[in-house]
Structure formats: C-alpha cells, structure tokens
Amino acid sequence: MNGLLTTYEKVNGTQLFKEVEEKITGPFKEWVLSLTQTGRNEGMPSPQAIAKDVSYLKNLPPESWSPQTKELQQLLCKQSNFYLFSVFNTYELETGTKLLEVIEKLDSAKKEGLKVIVGVLNGYDFFAEGLYQSMKGFGTNDEKLIYIMIDRCETDLGNIKVAFEIKYKQSLESFLKGDTSGDYKHLLLAILECKQPSPPTENETS
C-alpha cells in the first residue's frame, strides 16, 4: 500500500487520502479511508488468531457490521489477504454459510463496501459475478466489463473464466460473443484467448 500511495501522489500531485476525503461519500468512504491509512500485517497467521476472529465474526450482530466498529475495521483493513482468506474459509466450514451471504442480508448502506472488501478476497467468484452482472439483461456495462478484463488479464483471468463457467453453466466466451460486437468483441475475445490454459507438452501427456 505504501508504494501505491507514493506512486499515486507522484503521478497525480495529491495524496490519495485527500482525494478519498473529498470525493467519496457514504459508509464506503470509511472503509476506503481506513485502507489508505494502514498497511496490512504480512506476518504468518496463527491458528489461534484465526479461530478467535472466526468466533468474533460468528457472534457479530447485524448492527455492528459497520466501519464504525473498530475491531471489524482492524480485521478487514489491516490483516493480510492470506490471513483473511483463511478466516473466511474457516468461517464457511464452521457455519456452512459464506460470509458474503451474511453480508448480503445487511441493509444496502452497510453492505456495499463490505461486499467489495470481502468479495475481492473471495477471489475468482467475485470477478466472475462482476463479469456476469456487466453483461446480463439489456445493454452492457462496458466500463465494468473492460475494467475486469484488463485488470485481471495478467493475473487470474483464466481462473475467473473457469469460475464463471462453473457458476453460470455457460462459457465466458459465448457470453462475450452474445453481448458484444465488432472490434470490441474481437479485442475482448483476444484478451480471453491469451489466458487459456496452455496445451500439455509431450512430457505431460506421456
């Protein structure tokens, strides 16, 4: 985060914290402000710490799912991605419910920021749903579609494609073909094609 903040200030001539303070409103603002002010703890998580935070989330009442709840804010904005991934998965194993399903039941003012923070750490399903939402129904949310395709193309677009097909029982390629056209369609398909699994080598098939 420190590198991002430094680069942002160098490129834009202003601090990211100040931009967030001035341009974002609502409950989500508190989450973003917290993220811009803290570095994540990258130490190895202990099983005891994970168990403690899972217990905390299991007993957290709906009214406390808020950026004003400092313990929750510290957990989501200061702990490492690996730590939170471990907490979320342990929570699901112990309760049979995904944390995103719990968040979805909160009132809209509280849940949007939480869905983004928890959803991103939930990985491929989050971005698969984003692609689906950008193309379903009448019209296309081009900004959202392009953002996800470009942002994830060098990291995990291939895995997002697999998650999309498992989740929606339809290939991402066919969805793109049905919802876009012309050079725009060919560009998106080319990006997707670059992220297909490589064919097995002779050694791998023998």
N, C-alpha and C positions, 0 to 999 in steps of 0.2 A: 504493500500500500504506500509506503514512503516513497518508493520510486515513481509510482503513478502520480502522487501528489506533486512531487518535484517536477516531473515532466509536464504535467498539466499547467503548472504555474509558469514554466519556461516557455511553453508554446502559446499560452493564452494571456500571459501577463497579469494574471489574477489568481488568487487562491481558490481551490475547488470548494473549500468550506464556505467562503463568502458567496460563491455562485449559488450553492445549495440554499444558503440562508435567504438569499434574495428572490430566488426563482421557484422554489418548491413550497407547496403549502400542504396542509392536512397531516394526518398521522404518519404517512410515509416519510415526511420530512425528518421526523425524529430518528427514524431508522437510518436514513442516509447520513444525517449529521453525525450520528454515532460511528458509522463506518468510516467516515473521513477523519475522525479524530483518534482512532485507535488502530494499533497494529495487532494482528492475530498472534496468539500464543502457538508457536510451532513445535513445542515440546511433545514428547511421546505421551499419549494419554494413558492413565492408569485405569484398570478395570473398576477400581473403587470409585473414581471420579465419574466415570461413565454411568455406573449404577446409581450414583447419587443424583445426577442430572436427569436420568430417565425417570426416577422416582419423583423428582421435582415437577417434570412436565406432566406426569400422570395425575398429579394432585393439584395442578394449577387450575383455578376456577376461571370460567369464561371472561369475567370482568378484568382479570389480571393479564390477559393476552394483549399487552399494550406496551409501546415504547417507554411509557412512564414507569413500568415495572423494571427496576434497575437490574434485578437478578436475571430476568429474561433477556434484557438488553445485553448484559455482560456475556451471557451464554452465546447468543446468536451472533454478536458482533466482535467478540474477542477470541473465541476459540477457533482452532484451525478447522479447515474443511474436513480433514480426515477425522478429527475428533467428533465433529457434528454428524458426519456420515455414520460413525459408529453409534452415536446416541440415537439418531433417528431410526436406524435399522434395529437396534435393541428394543426401542420403544414399540416398533411394529411387531417384533417377535413376541414380546410380552403381552401386548394388548390385542393383537390381531387386527389392528387399525393403523393405517398410515397417518402420520402427523398432518399431512395435507388435508386429509378427510376431516380431521378435528378442526383445523383452521377454516375450512370451507363453511363450517356451521356458525362461525362468528359473524357479527354484523359487518357490513361492507366497509365501513370506515376503518375497522381494525384489520381486516383480513388481507387487504391487497398487498401492503408492504410485506407482511409475513409470508404470503404465498410466493413472492419473488425470492426472498431470502432463503426460505426452506426449499422451494422448488428448484432453484439453481443447484443446491447441494443434493437434490434428489436426482440430478443428472439427466440422463437421456430422455426419460418420460416427460420431464418438464419442457424440453425443447421440442419433442415430438408433438406434444399438445399445442405448443405455440405455433408450429407449422400448420397443424390441422385447423386451428382457430383462424389463422390468417387466410385460409382458402375456403372454408366451408360456407355454404349458403350462397347468396347472391353477392357478387363482387369479390374483390381481393384486397386485403390489407397489405399493399405492396411494401410499405415501409417495414412492417414486422417481418414479412417473408424474406425480404432482402437482408435485413439485419441478421436473422438467424442463419441463413445460408452462408453469408460472408463471414460472420463472426465465428462460426463453428467449423468452417471448411478446412482449416489447417489442424484441427484437433480431433473432434469426435463426431463429425457428420456421418461417417459410416455407421457408427453405433446408434446414432439418432435415427437413421434410416431403418435399422433393424427394429428399434423400439416402436417406431411409427407403424411398421407393418404388423407387429405383434398386437399393438393396441387397437388399430383400426381395421385390421383384416384386409388391407389394400396397400399396394406398393406406393411408396412416396413418388416414384417415377410416374405412375399412372395418374396420381393426384395432380402433379405438376402439369402433365400434358393436358389434363382436362380443365385446368383453371387458368392457364397462361397461354400465350400465343406469340408467334413471330420470333424475332431475335431474342426477346426477353425470355421466352420459353427455352430456346436453344442454349442460352447462356446458363440458366439455372440447371438444365439437364447436364451441361458440360461440367459444371461445378460438382454435381452429384456423381457423375461418372468417374471423376478423378478420385473419389473417395470409396469406390467399390473395392471389396476385398481382392487382393491380387490372386491370380490363378496359382494353384500349387506347383511347385517346382518338381522336377523329375525325382529328386531325392525324397520329397514329401509324399509322393504318390507310391513310391516303391516300398 
